[in-house]
Amino acid sequence: MKKMIEHARDIQMQIAKIIEKYYKIDILSHTRHRPVVDMRMIAYKILKEEGINNYTISQVFNKNHATITYAFKMFPELYKYNTEFRTNFKKIKASLNIKKEVSNNCMKCVELHHDYRQEINVLTEQIDNLKTQIKTYQNNPIFETIKRIPTDEIQPIQRKIQAHLNGIGSKVFTAV
């Protein structure tokens, strides 16, 4: 987690320097002026695209996580309809020289992904086997007979079968 925050701070500082240099805006200030808020949104989005989670972004910018969440909710709308915002985003992103680091957390994610992929393959095979078994049972004439039983009669039949099975079971154990 500490490495992730350091990585996020590095990117944040790169973004802040670019914005300060080209737009003369300090995204680390606590103002709510529209140009500053827009530039912060751009910074949040770039960090998110680099795999930084909302909580870490909120820590790096010293903001409430709800602020970050709201920014991500508003971003697509601004990007779609505000050409200046879209242009600024593209320029800032193109100006960045972000180092791609693979942290221990990322390696763990890759390993987990591999483990889950194996589990999914095993489960898929089991599902295929069950489908084959179902097809076998569906061709059985008893299955067709059971399908014709009215739903209101199923519970009493289940009770009768269970009673017979219980009776058979007790006779088997007493006979031995």
DAPEKA-V431142 format. One record per residue. N is the residue number from 1. RES is the residue in one small letter. NEAR is the number of other C-alpha atoms within 12 Angstrom. Layout:
n=[N/N]
res=[RES/RES]
near=[NEAR/NEAR]
//
This chain:
n=[1/2/3/4/5/6/7/8/9/10/11/12/13/14/15/16/17/18/19/20/21/22/23/24/25/26/27/28/29/30/31/32/33/34/35/36/37/38/39/40/41/42/43/44/45/46/47/48/49/50/51/52/53/54/55/56/57/58/59/60/61/62/63/64/65/66/67/68/69/70/71/72/73/74/75/76/77/78/79/80/81/82/83/84/85/86/87/88/89/90/91/92/93/94/95/96/97/98/99/100/101/102/103/104/105/106/107/108/109/110/111/112/113/114/115/116/117/118/119/120/121/122/123/124/125/126/127/128/129/130/131/132/133/134/135/136/137/138/139/140/141/142/143/144/145/146/147/148/149/150/151/152/153/154/155/156/157/158/159/160/161/162/163/164/165/166/167/168/169/170/171/172/173/174/175/176]
res=[m/k/k/m/i/e/h/a/r/d/i/q/m/q/i/a/k/i/i/e/k/y/y/k/i/d/i/l/s/h/t/r/h/r/p/v/v/d/m/r/m/i/a/y/k/i/l/k/e/e/g/i/n/n/y/t/i/s/q/v/f/n/k/n/h/a/t/i/t/y/a/f/k/m/f/p/e/l/y/k/y/n/t/e/f/r/t/n/f/k/k/i/k/a/s/l/n/i/k/k/e/v/s/n/n/c/m/k/c/v/e/l/h/h/d/y/r/q/e/i/n/v/l/t/e/q/i/d/n/l/k/t/q/i/k/t/y/q/n/n/p/i/f/e/t/i/k/r/i/p/t/d/e/i/q/p/i/q/r/k/i/q/a/h/l/n/g/i/g/s/k/v/f/t/a/v]
near=[16/14/17/28/25/19/27/38/27/27/36/42/25/26/38/35/24/28/30/21/15/16/19/14/24/27/35/26/18/15/15/16/14/15/21/24/28/33/43/43/41/38/45/45/36/35/37/26/19/28/25/32/25/31/25/30/39/29/25/31/31/22/23/17/20/16/23/32/22/20/29/28/16/22/28/19/17/24/23/14/13/16/14/17/27/23/19/28/31/19/21/32/28/15/20/25/18/22/13/15/18/16/20/14/17/19/13/13/16/15/14/15/14/14/14/15/15/14/14/15/14/14/14/15/14/14/14/14/14/14/14/14/14/14/13/14/17/16/13/14/12/13/15/12/13/17/15/13/16/12/12/10/14/15/13/14/16/16/13/14/14/14/14/14/14/14/14/14/14/13/12/11/10/9/8/7]
//
